[in-house]
């Protein structure tokens, strides 16, 4: 896709959202159902994926780990955002590999230590970019990717999550 093709697709949407802010508010949804042997089946839209315990917490390793899925969502979102920004700015990328690593201390998850927080202590995101563009353009690309990536911004801004129970 060229920058002009992307602009042609996005311009009417940007105009619509600028004129009617409410039309820009979209609710994304995900759904899962508790399965057998400490698992959860997630409807991805394309298929059903099954998540389970990480081997470090007693899982078999045969099911998806939700921590891995979080990192994969981060890679997917930053990859799409980086590609869109590069296309919009006319930045030519020969190749780009995105890697995410996250550090977890399972003593928190397993309730062994109340002093150890549950969740990722740190996530490292690496972009291996092959391009003949200037360092300045590549840094602008990274800055704009961080700015406009939904998953990245959600993680760094600690979005409030509210949980509730509905009796069936």
Residue pairs with C-beta under 8 A, 6 or more apart in sequence:
1 87
2 87
3 87
3 88
3 89
3 90
6 84
6 87
6 88
7 88
16 23
16 24
17 23
17 24
30 42
30 43
31 42
31 43
32 40
32 41
32 42
32 43
32 51
33 40
33 41
34 40
35 41
35 50
37 52
38 52
38 53
38 58
38 59
39 50
39 51
39 52
39 63
40 50
40 51
40 52
41 48
41 49
41 50
41 51
42 48
42 49
42 50
42 51
42 64
49 64
50 63
50 64
51 63
51 64
51 65
51 66
51 69
52 59
52 60
52 62
52 63
52 64
52 65
53 59
53 60
53 63
53 65
54 61
54 65
54 67
54 68
54 106
55 61
56 104
56 106
57 106
57 109
57 110
59 65
67 102
67 104
67 120
70 102
70 120
71 100
71 101
71 102
71 123
72 100
73 151
74 100
74 123
74 125
74 151
74 152
74 155
75 98
75 99
75 100
75 125
76 151
77 149
77 150
77 151
77 152
78 98
78 125
78 127
78 145
78 146
78 149
78 151
78 152
79 96
79 98
81 145
81 148
81 149
81 150
81 152
82 96
82 98
82 127
82 141
82 142
82 145
82 149
83 93
83 96
84 148
85 91
85 141
85 144
85 145
85 148
86 92
86 93
86 141
89 137
89 140
89 141
89 144
91 131
91 133
91 137
91 138
91 141
92 131
92 132
92 133
93 129
93 130
93 131
93 133
94 130
94 131
94 132
95 128
95 129
95 130
96 127
96 128
96 129
96 130
97 127
97 128
98 125
98 126
98 127
98 128
99 125
99 126
99 128
100 123
100 124
100 125
100 126
101 123
101 124
101 126
102 120
102 121
102 122
102 123
102 124
103 120
103 121
103 122
103 123
104 119
104 120
104 121
105 116
105 117
105 121
106 112
107 113
107 116
108 116
108 117
108 118
108 119
109 118
123 155
125 152
127 142
129 138
129 141
131 138
133 141
145 152
146 152
146 153
147 153
